[in-house]
Amino acid sequence: MADRRKDVIRETDAEAIRLAKTLIRSARFGALAVIEPGSGSPLASRVGVATDIDGAPLILVSMLSAHTGAILADPRCSLLVGEPGKGDPLAHPRLTLVCRAARLERGSDEH
């Protein structure tokens, strides 16, 4: 019998959707990856994460952060969430979201 490797990409079934929603809702931090505008190089930063009422991820950014300038120049980014546990961190659930950042202005309806 051929040795079959475990598929690491889950089927998009109800259980996978539930796990993805749980990972996003419970995330308190994540890794934000952006494109550095000066060089076009990737830039990753640890960021605090929360969610809005619909479950969309939110991050609070500072105008002093390199990733903020990168997002303002090019809103394409990705966000990796998932709480590492004991042992191999790659053995624990995690989710990468491919995103397009949008700025929420203080005092706006979205804010």
Phi, psi and omega in degrees: 000135181289140178283117181260133178278145178293131178287122183274346176265119182282147171297149178274078176251183183301322180294318179295320178296317178299315180296318179298315179297320179295316179299317181292312183296326184269353182293134175247346175210164178200177175252118179262126178247132182226175177254120181291121188294328182289320186246343186077008181279153175288147179222125179244140180222148171277133181226153171284142184233142170221178176230154174275184184298333180270358180092003178287139181289145177232143173229145175264125184241157177250143177293348178276344184280140178298324182291333178294313177299322179294317180294321179295327179282325183207108187287356178291133180200174172224153182229122178258124177234156179146135183270115177289146178243202180291150177081211184296116181295339180280352179273354183258151182299143176205161184216131173255126178256130173268120192234165167232110185291145175226137181276133174256118181280135177303132179087353179283167178300325180289330182284000000 
